[in-house]
Amino acid sequence: MKGTGGHVLYLDFDDTVHHENCLWHPRVGPYLSVPEGKGYVLFQHAELLEQLLLPYPDVQIVLSTAWVLRYGQSKTAKFLRPSLRARVIGATFHSQTNDHVFEAKSRGLQVLEDVLRRRPNAWLAIDDNDKDWPEEALGEFIKTHEHDGISESDVLDRLKQKLSQTFG
């Protein structure tokens, strides 16, 4: 499996790199349903994530977003900025996974199962969903803000510190 060993960042999209209220329309694709005038746009924090990862060029990304269920790994990765896209090595959901079994698991369990399969030397997960994260995975988890994702000041401070501790 590509990515065995190394450093891995598990990346959710909604509530992480943009506002939580992301919807999908068959003709439009993904869009945010948020109050106007607040400045919320899709992937508004992707550039921030890109900057945060600059000091860690060996960190690879595994997509841990439900977007992979709809679009597949390759198309989902194409939503990211080129430098982030180049880091993507996989997703927690893959072709050998049963959709219904996968969706029934907590995000934390999905990530932990991927960690056990991929065996990275170091890993970190950023996600808004902290429900039922396995105890052994909580030390590698950063909970993001539901509207401001990774840009919220407390989250950003914790993320910077954890990136340095984990990958520095």
C-alpha positions in Angstrom: 0.0 0.0 0.0 1.3 3.4 -0.9 2.0 5.4 2.1 3.2 2.7 4.5 5.4 4.5 7.0 6.0 8.2 6.7 4.0 11.1 8.1 0.3 11.3 7.4 -2.3 14.0 7.9 -5.9 12.7 7.9 -8.0 15.5 6.4 -11.7 16.1 6.6 -13.2 19.0 4.4 -16.4 20.2 6.0 -15.8 22.2 9.2 -12.1 21.9 8.5 -11.1 23.8 5.3 -14.5 25.5 5.1 -17.9 26.0 6.9 -19.8 22.9 8.0 -23.0 23.5 6.0 -21.8 22.2 2.6 -24.6 20.8 0.4 -24.6 19.1 -3.0 -26.7 19.7 -6.0 -26.6 17.5 -9.2 -26.1 20.4 -11.5 -24.1 22.7 -9.3 -22.0 20.2 -7.3 -20.9 21.1 -3.8 -21.9 24.5 -2.4 -22.2 26.3 1.0 -25.5 27.2 2.4 -24.5 29.9 4.8 -25.5 33.5 5.8 -24.4 35.9 3.1 -21.9 38.6 3.9 -19.9 36.4 6.3 -17.3 35.6 3.7 -17.7 31.9 3.8 -16.6 30.1 0.6 -15.6 26.5 -0.3 -12.1 25.7 0.7 -11.5 29.1 2.2 -8.9 27.7 4.6 -7.0 25.5 2.1 -4.4 28.2 1.6 -3.9 28.4 5.4 -3.4 24.6 5.5 -1.0 24.8 2.7 1.0 27.4 4.7 0.9 25.3 7.8 2.3 22.3 6.0 5.2 24.2 4.3 7.7 23.4 7.1 6.7 19.7 6.8 7.3 18.7 3.1 7.2 15.0 3.9 3.7 15.1 5.4 1.3 13.2 3.1 -2.5 13.6 3.1 -5.1 10.9 3.5 -8.6 12.1 2.8 -11.0 11.3 5.6 -14.0 13.1 4.2 -17.4 11.9 3.1 -16.7 13.6 -0.2 -14.8 10.5 -1.2 -18.0 8.4 -1.0 -19.6 10.8 -3.6 -16.7 11.7 -5.9 -14.0 9.0 -5.3 -10.5 9.8 -4.2 -9.1 11.3 -7.4 -12.0 13.7 -8.0 -12.1 14.6 -4.3 -8.4 15.5 -4.3 -9.0 17.7 -7.4 -11.0 20.1 -5.2 -7.8 20.9 -3.3 -5.1 23.4 -4.2 -2.3 21.9 -6.3 0.3 21.7 -3.6 -2.2 19.9 -1.2 -3.4 17.7 -4.0 0.2 16.6 -4.7 0.4 15.3 -1.0 -2.7 13.1 -1.3 -1.8 9.4 -1.1 -5.2 7.9 -0.4 -8.4 8.0 1.5 -9.9 6.2 4.5 -12.6 5.0 2.1 -11.4 2.9 -0.8 -12.8 0.5 -3.4 -12.5 -2.5 -1.2 -14.7 -0.9 1.5 -18.4 -1.6 1.8 -20.2 1.8 1.7 -22.8 0.9 4.4 -20.4 -0.7 6.8 -18.0 2.2 6.4 -20.6 4.9 6.9 -21.9 3.1 10.1 -18.5 3.6 11.7 -17.4 6.7 13.6 -14.9 9.0 11.8 -12.4 8.2 14.5 -12.7 4.4 13.9 -12.5 5.0 10.1 -9.2 6.9 10.7 -7.8 4.4 13.2 -8.5 1.4 10.9 -6.6 3.3 8.1 -3.7 4.0 10.5 -3.5 0.3 11.4 -3.6 -0.7 7.7 -1.2 2.1 6.5 1.1 2.1 9.5 2.5 5.6 9.3 5.5 6.5 11.5 3.5 9.6 12.7 0.0 10.8 12.0 -2.5 13.5 12.9 -6.2 13.9 12.1 -8.1 17.2 11.8 -11.8 16.9 11.8 -14.9 18.5 13.4 -16.5 15.2 14.3 -15.3 14.0 17.7 -18.1 11.6 18.3 -16.9 8.1 19.3 -13.2 8.6 18.6 -11.3 5.6 20.0 -9.4 6.4 23.2 -6.0 5.4 21.6 -6.6 7.9 18.7 -7.5 11.0 20.7 -3.8 12.1 21.2 -3.5 12.5 17.4 -6.8 14.3 16.9 -7.5 18.0 16.5 -11.1 19.0 16.7 -11.9 21.9 14.4 -14.5 24.7 14.6 -17.9 24.2 13.0 -17.8 27.4 11.1 -14.2 28.6 11.1 -12.5 25.2 10.7 -8.8 25.4 11.2 -8.7 29.2 11.2 -10.4 29.6 14.6 -7.6 31.0 16.9 -7.6 28.2 19.5 -7.8 25.5 16.9 -5.0 27.1 14.9 -2.8 27.4 17.9 -3.4 23.7 18.8 -2.8 22.7 15.2 0.5 24.5 14.9 1.7 23.0 18.2 0.6 19.5 17.3 2.1 19.7 13.8 5.4 20.7 15.3 5.2 17.9 18.0 4.1 15.2 15.6 6.1 16.1 12.4 8.8 18.5 13.5 
